[in-house]
Amino acid sequence: MMRTVFVLLSLLFSVGAFAGDYARYVDPFIGTGAVEGGLSGNNYPGATAPFGMVQLSPDTHRAPDWYNASGYDYNDSIIYCFSHTRLSGTGASDFIDIAFFPTTGNADSSRFSHLHEAASPGYYSVQLLDEDIRAELAATTRVGIHRYTYPAGKQRRLVIDLDHSANKGSWGRTIIQSQLRQTGPRTIEGFRVITGWAKLRKVYFTAEFSEDISDLCLSDGGIIRDGATLINGRSLKAAVDFGCTDRPVIVKVALSGVSLPNTRLNMAAEAPHFDFDKYVAQGRENWNKVLGIIEAEGPDEKLRTFYTALYHTMLQPNTFSDVNGQYMTPAYSVGQLPAGSTQYSTFSLWDTYRAAHPLYSLLMPDLNAAFVNSMLRHYSDYGYLPVWHIWGQDNYCMIGNHAIPVIADAVLRGLPGIDHQLAYEAVRESSLQSHLNSPFDVWEKYGYMPETLQSQSVSITLEMSYDDWCVAQMAKKLGKGADYDRFMGRSQYFRNLFDPATGFFRAKDEHGKWTEPFDPLKFGANGGYPFTEGNAWQYCWYVPHDIPSLISLMGGNKAFEKKLDTFFTLTDTSGVKNDNISGCIGQYAHGNEPSHHVAYLYNEAGAPRKTQQMVRRIMDEMYNNTSSGYAGNDDCGEMSAWYVFSAMGFYPVNPASGLYSLGTPLFDKCTIHLPSGRDFVITASRKNVGDYAVRSVALNDKRYKSTSISYEDIAHGGKLHFDL
């Protein structure tokens, strides 16, 4: 049991501890609420460990939903409870499990002020103004730790709420069953089974208190069960009293997706004592180890933005297995991991395959290999790879199957500990076996997705063409020639929807006729229109695996450059803009992922100066150090990963290619401490603060003329210098 914990820490922190308190630059309030409306990140300020199971944070909504999916909005003034799980930066809500609230009587909420609120990696505190109670939160990987300080002489009560959740009006969310039970003088255990965005989630917990319970009141839907120590129902609460002394109440809450016995094992392994300050100190140390993988030097303001972004990339995927190696499979059976392994969940793959997973491959290859192996176990249990993975289940949100480029990148980069044959089987079968939004019989019959048979057809055609290219590269590496030819052929299906008359990718019906009317400015959502969370302008650049062909289709370099210019300057709109379309520069929408690579495409057209100018503009305009710090949803760290890469001076336009397109570095010096023990040092010389235009580049002291750099060049260690 303990060995698993130590192996996990070794996996996360194999780079070693680097001197410096990087956590001081992290502001968890960045991206927690737009000051003037709109999207801002949808992040949360609470306590968590790197890639932890527990995200212990305040909920400022009784039923968090789309615009407050993390449970917290900086503009709110009331806290309703502190719950143990949540999503970071997503546009849909789920989790919000196992809520606690302190009171001296019967309060179920309290006013609060940012003047009396603080957060740092692994720690959160707030003064609940209505009853003058101080709440402090910390976390290990699988355990949330609370400390509540009450006014002298007042009753010390904690309310445990198993009815509190994300909005029950969305995704058919329903609590199917729950239980609360006192199992000792200082212990309460329970579980709930809830369905919603993720189906039939089982969440178990054990709560241990720092002193004996003096009184317990259990209720279901407001009906009190006098004298009960066990209650089953669908709307459960417990009022737990500890008498009137001056001592703070400390509670440790261990979670599991498998069983109550496993919560106890998780507690014993990770939280054996009640020294709250020690948990805070250990949490900060662990965060400094992972944040210190990148050592950036620059103004504090820029370091705050950078390290907060890096922090946000490390909030998920989330640990899903227990310390004994057990986890709940998608078939609702208990899986057993090999010794030293961890199962992860929360894979927002439509977003994170673009930059977050390539970042993990570079900074933490062992950990990204563990993510890949988690996806492969899902395949082994379920028959195809996950699309959007949450608490061990797939919610099938979004299009394509972008576990494929993540796995392809890992295999092609040689990340350790991955079974290449199983990986190839998984990506191949997941590209042949039809599932939601992926009817492969239609795909191969027509050579595109007809809009009359499959909505979001243009976006699906483009994204599946890319996925197929990734399968082909794996087939080539493993010597599977026939498969290589088949999937390379499919990777060119994007050509079948390009309309030379309009210069855009357009929808066709099953007879090969263009669907009418066509408006390149009209936005789609997540069904009922050819484009997913975007329009024809935003999707006309999505051929990351074959940009030379895309340039040719658009008439060559000059025409391609001119169209890019129009893309970044055309401000016209048509109809209702999808809620995810934000952070706009012309038609470019940095608040949504399909646009993220486009600024780097000027490089491919022979106009690198325009890439440099636009990348710097995006960094300056779309990120800041306020609660409005993001131009859109962070989407499990993808928006943050874009910033981390771009601030270092490069970005993976094709995430599985092993190549990074050069931009312009934000810092004068940035050192990546590689897991090999080597360093890759990025430096910039500039005449004036704010210079971004690159005059020349040198790699390992030799003039470098390419506009891209390889994974191998970075992973081997060395020096990259920009003369600005």
C-alpha positions in Angstrom: 0.0 0.0 0.0 2.6 2.5 1.0 4.8 1.4 -1.9 2.1 2.7 -4.3 2.2 6.1 -2.7 6.0 6.3 -2.9 6.0 5.2 -6.5 3.5 7.8 -7.4 5.5 10.5 -5.8 8.6 9.2 -7.5 6.7 9.3 -10.8 5.6 12.9 -10.3 8.8 14.2 -8.9 11.4 12.2 -10.8 13.0 15.4 -12.1 14.1 16.1 -8.6 13.7 19.1 -6.3 15.0 22.4 -7.6 15.7 25.2 -5.3 13.1 27.9 -5.2 9.6 28.6 -4.0 7.8 28.6 -7.3 4.4 28.3 -5.5 4.7 31.9 -4.5 4.0 32.9 -8.1 0.8 30.8 -8.3 -2.4 32.7 -7.8 -5.3 30.1 -7.8 -7.8 33.0 -8.1 -6.7 33.7 -11.7 -9.4 32.6 -14.0 -12.1 32.1 -11.4 -14.6 34.7 -12.6 -15.0 37.3 -15.3 -15.2 40.8 -13.8 -17.4 42.0 -16.7 -19.2 38.9 -17.7 -18.3 36.2 -20.2 -15.9 33.3 -19.9 -12.8 33.7 -17.8 -11.3 30.2 -17.2 -13.9 28.5 -15.0 -11.1 27.6 -12.5 -11.3 27.1 -8.7 -9.1 28.4 -5.9 -9.3 25.4 -3.5 -6.7 22.9 -2.2 -5.5 20.0 -4.3 -2.4 17.9 -4.9 -0.7 17.6 -8.3 -3.0 15.4 -10.4 -4.9 14.5 -7.2 -8.3 12.8 -6.7 -9.4 15.5 -4.2 -10.2 19.1 -5.2 -11.4 20.6 -2.0 -12.8 24.1 -2.7 -15.7 26.4 -1.8 -18.9 26.3 -3.7 -20.5 29.7 -4.3 -23.5 28.2 -6.0 -26.1 25.8 -4.6 -26.1 23.9 -7.8 -23.1 24.7 -10.0 -23.8 24.5 -13.8 -22.4 25.5 -17.2 -21.1 28.9 -16.3 -19.8 28.0 -12.9 -18.8 24.4 -13.5 -15.9 24.5 -11.0 -18.4 25.5 -8.2 -16.8 28.9 -7.6 -17.3 32.3 -9.1 -15.1 35.2 -8.0 -18.0 37.6 -8.4 -20.2 35.8 -5.8 -20.4 36.8 -2.2 -21.9 33.7 -0.5 -20.3 30.3 0.2 -22.7 27.4 0.5 -20.3 24.6 1.4 -16.9 23.0 0.7 -17.0 20.0 -1.5 -14.3 17.5 -2.4 -14.4 17.0 -6.2 -14.8 19.3 -9.2 -13.7 19.9 -12.8 -11.2 22.6 -13.7 -12.0 25.0 -16.5 -14.7 22.9 -18.3 -17.8 24.1 -20.0 -20.0 21.4 -18.5 -20.5 20.5 -14.8 -20.2 17.4 -12.8 -18.6 16.1 -9.6 -19.2 18.5 -6.6 -19.2 15.6 -4.2 -19.3 15.2 -0.4 -20.0 18.7 0.9 -19.1 20.1 4.4 -20.3 23.3 6.0 -19.4 24.7 9.5 -22.0 26.5 11.6 -22.7 27.5 15.2 -26.4 26.7 14.7 -28.5 26.0 11.6 -26.9 28.2 9.0 -26.5 26.7 5.5 -24.5 29.4 3.9 -22.5 32.5 4.7 -21.3 35.8 3.3 -17.6 36.1 2.6 -15.2 38.8 1.3 -12.1 38.5 -0.8 -10.4 40.7 1.9 -10.6 37.7 4.2 -9.8 35.0 1.6 -6.4 33.5 0.6 -5.2 30.7 -1.7 -1.9 29.1 -2.7 -1.0 25.7 -4.1 -2.4 23.1 -1.7 -4.1 25.6 0.7 -7.2 27.7 0.9 -8.7 29.8 3.7 -11.7 32.1 4.1 -13.5 33.9 7.0 -17.2 33.0 6.9 -18.6 36.4 8.0 -22.1 35.5 9.2 -20.9 33.5 12.1 -17.2 34.5 12.2 -15.9 31.0 11.4 -12.5 30.6 9.8 -12.3 27.8 7.3 -9.0 26.3 6.1 -8.5 23.6 3.5 -5.5 21.4 2.5 -5.2 18.2 0.5 -3.1 15.1 -0.2 -3.7 13.1 -3.3 -6.8 11.2 -2.0 -7.6 13.1 1.3 -9.1 16.5 2.0 -8.2 18.1 5.3 -10.3 20.8 6.9 -9.7 23.1 9.9 -12.5 25.1 11.2 -12.0 27.7 14.0 -15.2 28.9 15.7 -15.9 31.9 17.9 -15.1 31.2 21.6 -17.9 29.7 23.5 -20.1 28.8 20.5 -21.4 25.4 19.4 -19.0 23.7 16.9 -21.1 22.0 14.3 -20.3 20.5 10.9 -23.0 19.7 8.4 -22.2 16.9 5.9 -24.4 17.2 2.8 -24.7 14.3 0.3 -27.6 16.0 -1.5 -25.4 18.9 -2.7 -24.2 18.4 -6.3 -23.9 20.0 -9.7 -27.2 21.2 -11.1 -29.7 18.3 -11.1 -31.5 20.0 -14.0 -28.6 19.2 -16.4 -27.5 15.8 -17.9 -30.4 14.1 -16.1 -28.4 14.2 -12.9 -30.0 12.1 -10.2 -28.8 10.7 -6.8 -29.7 7.1 -7.0 -28.7 6.0 -3.5 -26.6 7.4 -0.6 -25.7 6.4 2.9 -24.3 8.0 6.1 -23.1 6.0 9.1 -21.3 6.7 12.3 -18.7 4.0 12.6 -16.8 5.2 15.7 -16.7 8.0 18.3 -14.7 10.1 15.8 -15.7 8.6 12.4 -18.5 9.0 9.9 -18.5 7.0 6.6 -20.8 7.0 3.6 -21.2 6.9 -0.1 -23.5 8.1 -2.9 -24.3 6.8 -6.3 -25.1 9.6 -8.7 -25.6 9.8 -12.4 -25.1 12.9 -14.6 -22.6 13.9 -17.2 -20.7 10.8 -16.1 -23.1 7.8 -15.5 -23.4 5.9 -12.2 -20.5 7.4 -10.3 -19.9 5.7 -7.0 -18.2 8.0 -4.5 -17.2 6.6 -1.1 -15.8 8.6 1.8 -14.5 8.2 5.4 -14.4 11.3 7.6 -12.2 11.3 10.8 -12.5 14.1 13.3 -9.9 15.5 15.7 -12.2 14.9 18.7 -15.2 12.8 19.7 -18.6 13.6 18.3 -20.8 14.9 21.1 -24.1 14.7 19.1 -25.3 13.5 15.7 -28.5 14.2 13.8 -29.2 12.4 10.5 -31.9 13.4 8.1 -33.3 12.5 4.7 -35.0 15.3 2.7 -35.3 17.3 5.9 -37.0 14.4 7.8 -34.9 13.9 11.0 -34.2 10.3 12.1 -33.9 10.7 15.9 -31.2 8.6 17.5 -30.1 7.0 14.2 -26.4 6.3 13.5 -27.2 4.8 10.0 -29.4 6.3 7.3 -30.0 5.4 3.7 -31.8 7.7 1.2 -31.4 10.1 -1.7 -31.2 13.5 0.1 -29.0 12.9 3.2 -27.5 15.3 5.7 -25.7 14.9 9.0 -25.3 17.6 11.6 -22.2 16.7 13.7 -21.6 18.5 17.0 -18.4 18.8 19.0 -19.5 20.9 22.0 -18.4 24.4 23.0 -14.7 24.7 23.4 -12.0 27.0 21.9 -10.3 24.1 19.9 -10.5 24.1 16.1 -12.2 21.1 14.6 -10.0 19.3 12.1 -11.6 16.7 9.8 -9.8 14.4 7.3 -12.0 13.1 4.4 -10.6 10.2 2.3 -12.3 9.3 -1.0 -12.5 6.2 -3.1 -14.3 5.2 -6.2 -14.2 1.5 -5.2 -15.3 0.9 -1.6 -15.4 2.1 2.0 -12.5 -0.2 3.1 -10.4 1.5 0.4 -11.2 5.0 1.9 -9.7 3.8 5.1 -6.6 2.5 3.4 -6.2 5.8 1.6 -6.6 7.6 4.9 -4.0 5.5 6.7 -1.5 5.9 3.9 -1.8 9.6 3.2 -3.3 11.3 6.3 -2.3 9.4 9.5 -2.2 12.5 11.8 -4.1 15.7 12.6 -1.3 18.3 12.2 -3.0 20.5 9.6 0.0 22.9 9.2 2.2 19.9 8.3 -0.2 18.9 5.5 -0.1 22.5 4.2 3.7 22.5 4.2 4.0 19.1 2.6 1.5 20.1 -0.1 3.5 23.2 -0.9 6.7 21.2 -1.1 5.1 18.8 -3.5 3.9 21.6 -5.7 7.3 23.3 -5.7 8.8 20.1 -7.0 6.6 19.9 -10.0 6.4 23.6 -10.7 10.2 23.7 -10.5 10.6 21.5 -13.6 10.5 24.8 -15.5 12.7 27.6 -14.1 11.7 30.9 -15.6 13.3 34.2 -15.0 11.5 37.5 -15.5 9.2 40.1 -14.0 7.0 39.0 -11.2 3.9 39.9 -13.1 4.8 37.6 -16.0 6.0 34.9 -13.6 2.6 34.9 -11.9 0.8 34.4 -15.2 3.2 31.7 -16.3 3.4 29.6 -13.1 -0.3 29.8 -12.5 -0.8 28.5 -16.0 1.7 25.7 -15.3 -0.1 25.0 -12.1 -3.4 24.7 -14.0 -2.0 22.1 -16.3 -1.2 19.9 -13.3 -4.7 19.8 -11.7 -5.8 17.0 -14.0 -5.9 14.3 -15.2 -6.9 13.0 -11.7 -5.7 10.0 -9.7 -8.6 7.5 -9.8 -7.1 4.4 -8.2 -6.6 3.8 -4.5 -3.4 3.1 -2.7 -3.9 -0.6 -3.0 -4.1 -0.3 -6.8 -7.8 -0.9 -7.1 -10.0 1.2 -9.3 -13.5 1.0 -10.7 -13.5 0.0 -14.4 -16.0 1.3 -17.0 -17.7 -2.1 -16.7 -18.3 -1.4 -13.0 -16.0 -4.1 -11.9 -13.0 -3.6 -9.6 -9.7 -3.5 -11.5 -6.3 -4.3 -10.0 -3.3 -2.4 -11.2 0.2 -3.8 -11.4 2.4 -2.8 -8.5 3.6 0.8 -8.7 0.9 1.9 -11.2 -1.8 4.5 -10.9 -5.1 4.8 -12.8 -6.0 8.3 -14.0 -9.3 9.8 -15.1 -10.6 13.2 -16.3 -9.3 13.2 -19.8 -10.8 16.2 -21.7 -9.2 14.9 -24.8 -10.8 17.1 -27.5 -9.0 19.9 -25.7 -5.9 18.5 -24.1 -4.4 16.5 -27.0 -3.5 19.7 -28.6 -0.9 21.1 -26.1 -1.4 19.7 -22.6 -0.4 16.1 -23.4 2.5 17.2 -25.6 3.6 19.3 -22.6 3.4 16.3 -20.3 5.5 14.2 -22.8 8.2 16.8 -22.7 8.2 17.6 -19.0 7.0 14.4 -17.4 7.2 11.5 -19.9 6.8 8.8 -17.2 3.6 10.5 -16.1 2.2 10.9 -19.6 3.0 7.2 -20.2 0.9 6.5 -17.1 -2.0 8.6 -18.6 -1.7 6.6 -21.8 -1.7 3.3 -19.9 -4.9 4.5 -18.2 -6.5 5.0 -21.6 -5.3 1.6 -22.7 -6.9 -0.1 -19.7 -10.1 1.7 -20.6 -9.8 0.2 -24.0 -9.2 -3.3 -22.6 -12.2 -3.0 -20.3 -14.6 -1.3 -22.8 -13.5 -2.1 -26.4 -12.5 1.3 -27.6 -10.5 4.3 -26.3 -12.0 7.0 -24.2 -13.4 10.2 -25.8 -14.1 12.3 -22.6 -13.2 10.3 -19.5 -14.5 11.2 -16.1 -14.5 9.2 -12.8 -13.7 6.1 -14.8 -16.6 6.5 -17.3 -16.9 8.0 -20.8 -19.5 10.7 -21.3 -18.8 10.8 -25.1 -18.7 14.5 -25.1 -17.1 16.2 -28.2 -16.1 14.6 -31.5 -13.3 12.5 -32.9 -11.3 10.2 -30.7 -8.3 12.2 -29.5 -6.9 9.6 -27.2 -5.4 8.5 -30.6 -3.0 11.4 -31.1 -2.0 11.3 -27.4 -1.1 7.6 -27.7 0.6 8.1 -31.1 2.7 10.9 -29.7 3.7 8.8 -26.7 4.7 5.8 -28.8 6.5 7.8 -31.5 8.4 9.7 -28.8 9.4 6.5 -27.1 7.8 7.2 -23.8 8.7 4.3 -21.4 6.4 1.5 -20.1 3.9 1.4 -23.0 2.9 -1.8 -24.7 3.3 -0.8 -28.3 1.3 -3.7 -29.7 -1.6 -3.1 -27.3 -1.4 0.7 -28.1 -1.6 0.0 -31.8 -4.5 -2.4 -31.4 -6.4 0.2 -29.3 -5.9 3.0 -31.8 -6.7 0.8 -34.8 -9.8 -0.8 -33.3 -11.0 2.6 -32.1 -10.7 3.9 -35.6 -12.7 1.0 -37.2 -15.4 0.3 -34.6 -18.2 2.8 -34.8 -19.3 4.6 -31.7 -21.0 7.9 -30.8 -20.2 10.7 -33.4 -17.8 8.2 -35.1 -19.7 6.1 -37.7 -16.7 4.5 -39.5 -18.8 2.6 -42.0 -20.2 5.9 -43.2 -16.6 7.4 -43.1 -15.1 4.8 -45.4 -18.2 4.5 -47.7 -18.3 8.2 -48.6 -14.8 9.4 -47.9 -16.3 12.2 -45.7 -19.1 12.6 -43.2 -22.3 13.6 -45.0 -24.1 16.2 -43.0 -27.4 14.5 -43.7 -26.2 11.4 -41.9 -24.0 12.9 -39.2 -24.2 16.4 -37.8 -21.0 18.4 -37.1 -19.9 16.7 -40.3 -17.2 19.1 -41.4 -15.5 19.3 -38.0 -15.7 15.5 -37.7 -14.2 15.0 -41.1 -11.3 17.2 -40.4 -10.6 15.9 -36.9 -10.9 12.2 -37.9 -8.6 12.8 -40.9 -6.0 13.9 -38.4 -6.7 11.0 -36.1 -6.2 8.6 -39.0 -2.9 10.2 -39.9 -1.8 9.4 -36.3 -2.8 5.8 -36.7 -0.9 5.7 -39.9 2.3 6.9 -38.3 2.0 4.2 -35.6 1.4 1.6 -38.3 4.6 2.8 -40.1 6.6 2.5 -37.0 5.4 -1.0 -36.3 5.9 -2.2 -39.9 2.2 -2.6 -40.7 2.3 -1.5 -44.3 -1.2 -2.3 -45.4 -2.7 -0.4 -42.4 -0.3 2.5 -43.1 -1.7 2.8 -46.7 -5.3 2.5 -45.5 -5.1 5.1 -42.8 -2.9 7.5 -44.8 -5.6 7.3 -47.5 -8.3 8.1 -44.9 -6.1 11.0 -43.6 -6.6 12.7 -46.9 -10.5 12.7 -46.7 -10.4 16.3 -45.7 -9.8 17.1 -49.4 -13.3 15.8 -50.2 -15.0 18.7 -48.3 -12.8 21.5 -49.6 -14.7 23.8 -52.0 -12.3 25.7 -54.2 -15.1 28.1 -55.3 -15.4 29.5 -51.7 -12.0 28.5 -50.3 -13.6 26.8 -47.3 -14.4 23.3 -46.1 -18.1 22.8 -46.5 -20.7 20.2 -45.8 -22.0 17.7 -48.4 -25.0 15.4 -48.4 -24.8 11.7 -49.0 -25.1 12.3 -52.8 -22.0 14.5 -52.8 -23.8 17.8 -53.2 -22.9 20.9 -51.2 -25.5 21.7 -48.6 -27.1 25.1 -48.9 -27.2 27.8 -47.8 -23.5 28.3 -46.8 -22.4 31.1 -44.5 -18.8 30.9 -43.4 -19.5 33.2 -40.5 -22.3 31.1 -39.0 -21.4 29.4 -35.7 -22.2 25.8 -34.7 -22.5 24.3 -31.3 -22.4 20.6 -30.4 -24.9 19.2 -33.0 -27.3 20.3 -35.7 -24.7 22.2 -37.8 -21.6 21.2 -39.7 -19.1 23.0 -37.4 -18.5 22.2 -33.7 -18.2 25.2 -31.5 -17.0 27.3 -34.4 -17.6 28.4 -38.0 -16.1 27.7 -41.4 -13.4 30.4 -40.9 -12.1 28.8 -37.7 -12.1 25.3 -39.1 -10.6 26.1 -42.5 -7.1 25.8 -40.9 -7.5 22.4 -39.3 -5.2 20.1 -41.3 -2.3 20.0 -38.9 -0.9 16.8 -40.4 -0.6 18.1 -44.0 -0.2 21.9 -44.0 1.6 21.9 -47.4 -1.5 20.4 -49.0 -3.7 22.9 -47.2 -1.6 25.7 -48.5 -1.8 24.3 -52.0 -5.6 24.0 -51.8 -5.7 27.7 -50.9 -3.5 28.8 -53.8 0.0 28.8 -52.4 2.0 30.7 -49.8 0.9 34.2 -50.7 -2.8 33.4 -50.9 -2.5 31.4 -47.7 -0.8 34.3 -45.9 -3.4 36.7 -47.2 -6.3 34.5 -46.0 -4.6 34.3 -42.6 -4.4 38.1 -42.5 -8.2 38.3 -43.3 -8.9 35.7 -40.6 -7.2 37.9 -37.9 -8.9 41.1 -39.1 -12.4 40.1 -40.3 -14.8 41.1 -37.5 -18.1 40.4 -39.2 -20.5 38.0 -37.5 -23.6 36.1 -38.6 -26.4 34.9 -36.3 -25.9 33.9 -32.7 -22.3 33.4 -31.6 -21.7 30.1 -29.7 -21.0 30.7 -26.0 -17.6 29.1 -26.4 -16.5 31.6 -29.1 -14.6 34.2 -27.0 -11.2 35.9 -26.9 -11.6 37.0 -30.5 -9.1 38.7 -32.8 -11.1 38.9 -36.0 -12.4 35.4 -36.6 -9.6 33.9 -34.4 -11.2 32.7 -31.1 -8.5 32.0 -28.5 -11.2 31.1 -26.0 -11.8 27.8 -27.9 -9.4 25.2 -29.0 -9.8 24.8 -32.8 -8.1 28.2 -33.2 -5.1 27.5 -31.0 -2.6 26.5 -33.6 -3.5 29.1 -36.2 -1.1 31.9 -35.2 1.8 29.6 -35.8 0.7 28.8 -39.4 2.3 32.0 -40.7 5.6 30.1 -40.2 4.5 27.6 -42.8 3.8 30.3 -45.4 7.2 31.9 -45.0 6.0 34.8 -42.8 7.4 34.0 -39.4 7.4 37.6 -38.3 3.6 37.6 -38.4 3.6 34.4 -36.2 5.8 36.2 -33.7 3.7 39.3 -33.7 0.4 37.5 -33.3 1.6 35.1 -30.6 2.9 37.9 -28.5 -0.4 39.8 -29.0 -2.4 36.7 -27.8 -0.2 36.3 -24.8 -0.6 39.9 -23.9 -4.3 40.3 -24.6 -5.8 36.9 -23.7 -4.1 36.3 -20.3 -3.8 38.4 -17.2 -3.4 38.1 -13.4 -7.0 38.8 -12.4 -10.0 36.6 -11.9 -10.7 37.3 -15.5 -7.4 35.9 -16.5 -8.4 33.7 -19.3 -10.2 34.4 -22.6 -12.4 31.3 -22.3 -12.7 28.0 -20.4 -9.3 26.6 -19.4 -10.6 23.2 -20.4 -8.6 21.0 -18.0 -5.4 23.0 -18.5 -5.4 23.3 -22.3 -5.6 27.1 -22.4 -2.8 27.1 -19.8 -0.7 24.7 -21.8 -0.9 27.0 -24.8 0.5 29.8 -22.7 3.3 27.7 -21.2 4.5 26.5 -24.6 4.2 29.9 -26.2 6.0 31.7 -23.3 8.9 29.3 -23.8 9.0 30.2 -27.5 7.5 27.2 -29.3 4.2 25.3 -29.8 3.1 21.8 -31.2 1.0 22.7 -34.2 0.8 19.0 -35.0 0.7 17.4 -31.5 1.9 14.0 -32.6 4.6 15.1 -35.0 7.4 15.6 -32.4 7.9 19.1 -33.9 7.3 22.5 -32.3 6.8 25.6 -34.3 8.9 28.5 -33.2 7.3 31.7 -31.9 8.9 34.3 -29.6 10.0 33.7 -26.0 8.4 35.8 -23.2 11.4 35.4 -20.8 15.0 36.3 -21.1 15.8 32.9 -19.7 13.8 29.8 -19.2 15.3 26.4 -18.1 13.6 23.1 -18.5 14.9 20.6 -16.0 14.5 17.4 -18.0 13.9 14.0 -16.4 17.2 12.7 -17.8 19.0 15.1 -15.5 19.9 17.4 -18.4 18.7 20.9 -18.9 17.3 22.6 -22.0 17.9 26.4 -21.6 16.0 29.0 -23.7 17.5 32.5 -23.7 16.6 35.7 -25.4 18.6 38.9 -26.0 16.6 42.0 -26.7 17.4 45.7 -27.0 14.2 46.8 -25.4 11.7 45.4 -23.0 8.8 44.0 -25.0 10.8 43.2 -28.2 9.3 40.2 -29.8 10.6 40.1 -33.4 13.1 37.4 -33.9 16.2 38.4 -35.9 18.0 35.1 -35.6 18.0 31.8 -33.7 20.9 29.6 -32.5 20.6 26.0 -31.4 23.6 24.9 -29.3 25.5 27.9 -30.5 25.0 27.2 -34.2 22.8 29.3 -36.4 19.4 27.7 -36.8 17.3 28.5 -39.8 14.3 26.2 -39.4 11.0 27.6 -38.0 10.5 24.4 -36.0 12.5 22.4 -33.4 12.2 18.7 -32.6 11.3 16.9 -29.5 14.6 15.1 -29.6 16.5 18.4 -29.8 14.9 19.5 -26.6 14.8 16.2 -24.8 18.6 15.7 -25.3 19.3 19.0 -23.5 21.1 22.0 -24.9 20.6 25.7 -25.6 18.2 27.6 -27.8 18.9 31.3 -28.1 16.7 33.9 -29.7 18.2 37.3 -30.8 15.3 39.7 -30.7 
